[in-house]
Amino acid sequence: MTAMTPERSPNQRLAALARANEIRSQRAQLKRDLKAGRISIQQLLTAPPIYLETAKVSDMLLAVPKYGRVKVNKILHNCRISPSKTIGGLSERQRAELVTLLNHR
């Protein structure tokens, strides 16, 4: 027997879609701010907004100017962070190590 997820009402489904859309647009704006230099990646990693908890660290790093896939993968490897790790899933050690490494670049 497999556990079934409970059915959602149409209103619950619409509310979930609206919330997901809001989170996506907030993240898109945040990426634009990173790209423009209005906010630093270190600030985001130190005190991430709630809507960023489920975002991948690698996606946020890629939004920083001059950070491509190779550099981002190297940084994550140096800090022993999985490429699929979310910002909310970072341990204190990983977060501190990542911020320190980024401050020296």
Phi, psi and omega per residue, in radians:
M1 nan 2.230 3.089
T2 -1.807 2.535 3.131
A3 -1.340 2.295 3.130
M4 -1.676 2.497 3.051
T5 -1.352 2.512 -3.123
P6 -1.159 2.554 3.101
E7 -1.213 2.513 3.083
R8 -1.739 2.559 3.073
S9 -1.317 2.802 3.098
P10 -0.965 -0.653 3.118
N11 -1.155 -0.705 3.112
Q12 -1.134 -0.701 3.141
R13 -1.116 -0.769 3.106
L14 -1.120 -0.691 3.125
A15 -1.139 -0.721 3.120
A16 -1.126 -0.724 3.110
L17 -1.125 -0.731 3.129
A18 -1.108 -0.743 3.121
R19 -1.115 -0.778 3.129
A20 -1.074 -0.739 3.115
N21 -1.117 -0.709 3.120
E22 -1.100 -0.781 3.128
I23 -1.086 -0.763 3.124
R24 -1.066 -0.741 -3.125
S25 -1.236 -0.617 3.084
Q26 -1.127 -0.736 3.118
R27 -1.150 -0.696 3.118
A28 -1.080 -0.747 3.101
Q29 -1.112 -0.719 3.131
L30 -1.088 -0.714 3.098
K31 -1.120 -0.682 3.081
R32 -1.114 -0.702 3.117
D33 -1.141 -0.680 3.077
L34 -1.088 -0.826 -3.104
K35 -1.074 -0.647 -3.121
A36 -1.463 -0.148 3.136
G37 1.425 0.245 3.134
R38 -1.333 -0.346 3.114
I39 -2.482 2.591 -3.132
S40 -1.734 2.625 3.119
I41 -1.123 -0.552 3.120
Q42 -1.097 -0.711 3.092
Q43 -1.050 -0.774 -3.108
L44 -1.127 -0.705 -3.117
L45 -1.254 -0.595 -3.117
T46 -1.264 -0.770 -3.118
A47 -2.385 1.336 -3.091
P48 -1.268 2.415 3.028
P49 -1.117 2.737 -3.062
I50 -1.018 -0.624 -3.109
Y51 -1.281 -0.112 3.140
L52 -1.712 -0.136 -3.088
E53 -0.963 -0.642 -3.084
T54 -1.693 0.102 3.116
A55 -1.405 2.556 3.117
K56 -1.319 2.423 3.118
V57 -1.021 -0.760 -3.098
S58 -1.079 -0.670 3.123
D59 -1.108 -0.712 3.135
M60 -1.204 -0.712 3.112
L61 -1.111 -0.638 3.135
L62 -1.149 -0.360 3.130
A63 -1.373 -0.244 -3.138
V64 -1.364 2.325 3.115
P65 -0.978 2.476 3.112
K66 1.227 0.231 3.074
Y67 -1.977 1.819 3.104
G68 -1.747 -3.063 -3.112
R69 -0.995 -0.784 -3.079
V70 -1.106 -0.834 -3.131
K71 -1.137 -0.744 -3.141
V72 -1.098 -0.786 3.129
N73 -1.101 -0.650 3.119
K74 -1.139 -0.776 3.125
I75 -1.066 -0.846 -3.128
L76 -1.081 -0.709 3.130
H77 -1.104 -0.776 3.141
N78 -1.063 -0.587 -3.124
C79 -1.620 0.061 -3.122
R80 0.974 0.884 3.125
I81 -2.051 2.276 3.105
S82 -1.172 2.472 3.112
P83 -1.048 -0.370 -3.128
S84 -1.639 0.050 -3.099
K85 -1.167 2.409 3.098
T86 -1.593 2.801 3.139
I87 -1.082 -0.701 3.116
G88 -1.213 -0.374 -3.105
G89 -1.570 -0.019 3.130
L90 -1.232 2.405 3.038
S91 -1.355 2.906 3.121
E92 -1.057 -0.682 3.123
R93 -1.081 -0.848 -3.127
Q94 -1.078 -0.768 -3.124
R95 -1.083 -0.835 -3.128
A96 -1.120 -0.759 -3.140
E97 -1.097 -0.740 -3.130
L98 -1.148 -0.799 3.131
V99 -1.090 -0.761 3.127
T100 -1.066 -0.812 -3.133
L101 -1.089 -0.742 -3.124
L102 -1.207 -0.540 3.114
N103 -1.175 -0.437 -3.120
H104 -1.641 0.203 3.133
R105 -1.877 nan nan
